Amino acid sequence: MGIATDAPEPVQIDVHLRDGTLASLADDVRRGLSRYPRELPPKYFYDARGSELFEQITELPEYYPSQVEQDILDAAGARIVELVQPTEIVELGPGSAQKTTALLAPMLARGDGGRYIPVDVSESAVQDCAQRLVAAYDSLAVHGVVGDFERHLDRIPEAAGRRLIAFLGGTIGNLDHPRRSRLLNALRAQLQPGDRLLVGTDLVKDRERLEAAYNDSAGVTAEFNRNMLHVINAHLDGNLDPEMFDHVAFYNEHARRIEMWLRARDDVRARIDALGMDIDFEAGEEMRTEISCKFTRESLTREYAAAGLELIAWYTDCDGLFALSLTGPDGLAG
């Protein structure tokens, strides 16, 4: 059972995951470093320093997704709310929930109040955004859920009215196809007649534009990538030297995804005391830290259909860099 932390109404926070992403760090690192090629989950980028670095990335001239998605939301948010007419918004992985204002403001402007349900692994992020939003909107209630959206969708509170589920930021692209399929099917099961799902996705485009976004000239993304090793060292008593690894990011055209790797500059021997593991890397050996899948309207329509979802509306920028797709249960889109 989740634990409701003490917080004055209109804020309620249910905690289903203690220690955030770190709850599974040891198991994930042991498993990821024991396979070949080695792989680490991208959720471990985001300690306090990693979150700060990512905020810097979103402001870089090469990194277009965050600003373009915000522009689309600012232009289309009111139309989306008018089309769906939700009384509550559920958001998966909102972080600071800065973008969500483009949906909350028009929902609340309809005059009936509303509820916002952020679902995030970070308890502090949920608490912070909840307090900020109820201070900004008198008629808003917030029921936060501290949990992993791949594991805890069934812990989302029961709907009190028509619901819009938002999954923004292109985060769905960090999941491979089997995990995306499982998540979309689980989200479909959450939707009642009239409910809708809004998904933000980065789109297929030229290699140069894609690779520039993950290989910025200031080296911030490289530092962000290597930060995962700092997280492992800090929480699992490791001695992985981040400076012994190069940041590598490239577009895998066949798989339609950016892949980020850390490549050993030389032979490296490291120890992770909390796991009792000694790890050897040969010079040039790589471990993957992230994928970021890119989509087309056609490919998304197929994936939605396979999960019993129908594409209702498509919102994109004039250059076709990023898209928001609004979907609903198959057969109920009208």
C-alpha positions in Angstrom: 0.0 0.0 0.0 1.1 3.5 -0.7 1.7 6.0 2.2 0.0 9.3 2.1 2.4 11.9 3.3 1.2 14.7 5.5 0.3 17.7 3.3 -2.5 20.2 3.5 -5.4 19.9 1.0 -5.7 20.5 -1.9 -2.4 18.5 -2.1 -2.3 14.8 -1.6 0.8 12.7 -2.3 0.8 8.9 -2.4 4.3 7.3 -2.2 4.7 3.9 -3.8 8.4 4.1 -4.4 10.9 5.0 -1.8 14.4 6.4 -2.8 13.1 7.1 -6.3 15.1 5.5 -9.1 17.8 4.5 -6.6 15.5 1.7 -5.3 16.6 -0.5 -8.2 20.0 0.9 -8.9 22.1 -2.1 -7.6 20.1 -4.7 -9.5 20.1 -2.7 -12.7 23.8 -2.0 -12.6 24.7 -5.5 -11.8 22.6 -6.8 -14.6 23.6 -4.2 -17.1 27.3 -4.5 -16.5 27.2 -8.3 -16.6 25.9 -8.5 -20.2 27.6 -7.7 -23.5 27.3 -5.2 -24.8 27.0 -3.5 -21.5 24.0 -1.3 -20.9 22.8 1.1 -18.2 19.3 2.5 -17.9 19.0 6.2 -18.7 16.9 6.9 -15.5 20.2 7.0 -13.6 21.4 10.2 -15.3 19.1 12.2 -13.0 20.6 12.9 -9.7 20.7 16.6 -8.7 23.7 17.3 -10.9 22.2 15.3 -13.8 18.9 17.2 -13.6 20.8 20.5 -13.6 22.9 19.4 -16.7 19.7 18.3 -18.5 18.2 21.8 -17.9 21.3 23.2 -19.5 20.9 20.9 -22.4 17.4 22.1 -23.1 18.7 25.6 -23.5 21.4 24.7 -26.0 21.0 25.9 -29.6 21.5 22.4 -31.0 18.9 20.8 -28.7 15.5 21.5 -30.3 13.0 19.0 -28.7 12.1 20.8 -25.5 11.6 24.3 -27.0 9.7 23.0 -30.1 7.4 20.9 -27.9 6.7 23.9 -25.7 5.9 26.0 -28.8 3.5 23.3 -30.0 1.8 23.1 -26.6 1.5 26.9 -26.4 -0.1 27.0 -29.8 -2.4 23.9 -29.5 -3.0 23.5 -25.7 -6.3 25.3 -25.7 -7.5 23.4 -28.7 -6.6 20.1 -27.2 -8.4 20.9 -24.0 -11.5 22.1 -26.0 -11.5 18.8 -27.9 -11.1 16.6 -24.9 -12.8 18.7 -22.2 -11.0 17.0 -19.3 -11.7 17.6 -15.7 -8.4 16.1 -14.7 -4.9 15.7 -16.2 -2.6 12.8 -15.4 1.0 13.4 -16.4 3.7 10.7 -16.6 7.2 11.8 -15.6 6.4 15.5 -15.4 9.6 16.6 -13.6 9.0 20.3 -12.9 5.7 20.2 -14.8 6.6 23.5 -16.5 5.1 22.5 -19.8 1.8 21.4 -18.2 0.6 25.0 -17.7 -0.3 25.0 -21.4 -2.9 22.4 -20.6 -3.9 23.2 -17.0 -4.6 26.9 -17.7 -7.3 26.3 -20.4 -8.8 23.4 -18.4 -9.2 25.6 -15.3 -10.4 28.5 -17.4 -13.5 26.6 -18.2 -14.5 27.4 -14.6 -15.2 23.9 -13.1 -11.9 23.5 -11.3 -9.9 20.4 -11.9 -7.4 17.9 -10.7 -3.8 17.3 -11.7 -2.1 13.9 -11.1 1.7 13.9 -11.6 3.3 10.5 -11.6 7.1 10.7 -11.1 9.8 8.6 -9.4 11.1 11.7 -7.6 9.1 12.5 -4.4 10.7 16.0 -4.2 9.7 16.7 -7.8 6.1 15.7 -7.1 6.0 17.8 -3.9 7.6 20.8 -5.5 5.4 20.9 -8.6 2.3 20.2 -6.5 2.9 23.2 -4.2 3.8 25.5 -7.0 0.7 24.7 -9.0 -1.8 24.9 -6.2 -0.3 28.3 -5.3 -0.7 29.4 -8.9 -4.3 28.0 -9.5 -6.8 28.4 -6.7 -9.3 25.9 -8.2 -6.7 23.1 -8.8 -6.3 20.0 -6.6 -3.2 17.9 -6.9 -3.0 14.2 -6.2 0.6 13.2 -6.8 1.8 9.7 -7.2 5.5 8.8 -6.4 6.1 5.8 -8.6 7.5 4.3 -11.8 5.0 4.7 -14.6 6.0 1.3 -16.0 5.2 -0.4 -12.7 2.6 1.7 -10.9 -0.1 2.7 -13.3 -2.6 0.8 -11.3 -1.8 3.1 -8.3 -3.2 6.2 -10.1 -6.3 7.3 -8.2 -9.7 6.5 -9.6 -10.9 9.0 -12.2 -13.3 11.7 -11.0 -14.3 12.8 -14.5 -13.0 12.9 -18.0 -9.3 12.4 -18.1 -6.4 13.5 -20.3 -3.2 11.4 -19.8 -0.1 13.4 -20.9 3.2 11.7 -21.7 5.4 14.5 -22.9 9.1 15.3 -23.6 9.6 12.5 -26.1 10.2 10.1 -23.2 8.4 7.3 -24.9 11.3 7.2 -27.3 13.6 6.1 -24.5 11.8 2.8 -24.5 12.5 0.0 -27.0 9.6 -1.4 -29.0 8.5 -4.2 -26.6 8.5 -1.8 -23.6 6.6 0.9 -25.6 4.0 -1.8 -26.6 3.6 -2.9 -23.0 3.2 0.7 -21.8 0.7 1.7 -24.5 -1.4 -1.4 -23.8 -1.3 -0.5 -20.1 -2.3 3.1 -20.8 -5.1 1.9 -23.1 -6.5 -0.1 -20.2 -6.6 3.0 -18.1 -8.7 4.9 -20.5 -12.5 5.2 -20.1 -14.8 6.3 -22.9 -14.1 10.0 -23.5 -10.6 9.8 -22.0 -7.6 10.7 -24.2 -3.9 10.1 -24.3 -1.5 12.9 -25.5 2.0 11.8 -26.4 5.0 13.9 -27.3 7.5 12.3 -29.8 10.6 13.4 -31.7 10.3 12.8 -35.4 12.6 11.2 -38.0 14.7 13.9 -39.7 18.1 14.3 -41.3 21.1 12.7 -39.5 23.0 15.9 -39.1 20.2 17.6 -37.2 19.7 14.6 -35.0 23.3 14.0 -34.2 24.0 17.7 -33.5 21.3 17.7 -30.8 23.2 15.0 -28.8 26.8 16.2 -29.5 26.6 19.8 -28.6 29.7 22.0 -29.1 29.8 23.0 -25.4 30.2 19.4 -24.3 27.2 19.5 -21.9 25.6 16.3 -23.2 29.0 14.5 -22.8 29.2 15.6 -19.2 25.5 14.5 -18.7 26.3 11.1 -20.2 29.4 10.6 -17.9 27.3 11.7 -14.9 25.8 8.3 -14.7 29.2 7.0 -13.5 29.3 9.6 -10.8 25.8 8.3 -9.7 27.1 4.7 -9.5 30.2 5.8 -7.6 28.3 7.8 -5.1 25.6 5.3 -4.3 27.3 1.9 -4.9 30.8 2.8 -3.7 32.4 2.5 -7.1 35.6 3.9 -8.5 34.7 4.2 -12.2 36.7 7.2 -13.5 34.3 9.2 -15.8 37.3 10.9 -17.5 38.4 7.5 -18.8 35.3 7.3 -21.0 34.3 9.3 -24.1 30.8 10.3 -24.9 29.5 8.7 -28.2 26.2 9.6 -29.8 25.0 8.6 -33.3 21.9 8.0 -35.3 21.2 4.4 -36.0 19.3 4.8 -39.2 18.1 1.2 -39.5 16.5 1.3 -35.9 15.5 5.0 -36.3 17.0 6.0 -33.0 19.8 8.0 -31.5 22.1 5.8 -29.3 24.3 7.2 -26.6 27.3 5.2 -25.4 30.3 5.6 -23.1 33.5 4.3 -24.7 36.6 3.4 -22.7 39.6 5.5 -23.8 42.1 2.8 -22.6 42.0 -0.4 -20.7 40.0 0.2 -17.5 39.7 -1.8 -14.3 37.1 -0.6 -11.8 35.5 -1.9 -8.6 32.0 -1.4 -7.3 32.2 -2.4 -3.7 28.5 -2.5 -2.9 28.1 -5.1 -5.6 31.3 -7.0 -4.9 32.1 -6.5 -8.6 35.4 -6.0 -10.5 34.8 -4.7 -14.0 37.3 -4.7 -16.9 36.9 -2.6 -20.0 39.1 -3.1 -23.0 40.2 0.1 -24.8 37.4 1.0 -27.2 34.8 -1.1 -25.4 31.4 0.7 -25.1 28.4 0.6 -22.8 25.0 2.0 -23.9 23.4 4.5 -21.7 20.4 5.7 -23.7 18.3 5.2 -26.8 16.0 7.9 -28.2 13.7 6.5 -30.8 12.4 8.8 -33.6 9.0 8.3 -35.2 6.8 9.2 -38.2 3.1 9.7 -38.1 2.6 6.4 -39.9 4.8 4.4 -37.5 3.1 5.9 -34.5 -0.4 5.2 -36.0 0.6 1.5 -36.3 1.9 1.3 -32.8 -1.2 3.0 -31.4 -3.5 0.7 -33.4 -1.6 -2.4 -32.1 -2.5 -1.2 -28.6 -6.2 -0.5 -29.4 -5.7 3.2 -29.7 -6.9 5.5 -32.6 -5.1 8.6 -33.7 -7.5 11.5 -33.2 -5.4 14.7 -33.8 -1.8 15.5 -34.8 0.0 18.7 -33.8 3.5 19.5 -35.1 5.7 22.5 -35.8 6.2 24.0 -39.3 9.5 22.2 -39.8 8.2 18.8 -38.8 10.7 18.3 -36.0 8.4 17.2 -33.2 4.8 16.1 -32.7 2.0 15.8 -30.2 -0.4 13.0 -31.0 -3.8 12.8 -29.3 -5.3 9.3 -29.2 -8.3 7.5 -27.7 -9.7 4.0 -27.4 -10.1 2.4 -30.8 -13.6 2.9 -32.1 -14.4 5.7 -29.7 -12.5 8.5 -31.4 -15.7 10.1 -32.7 
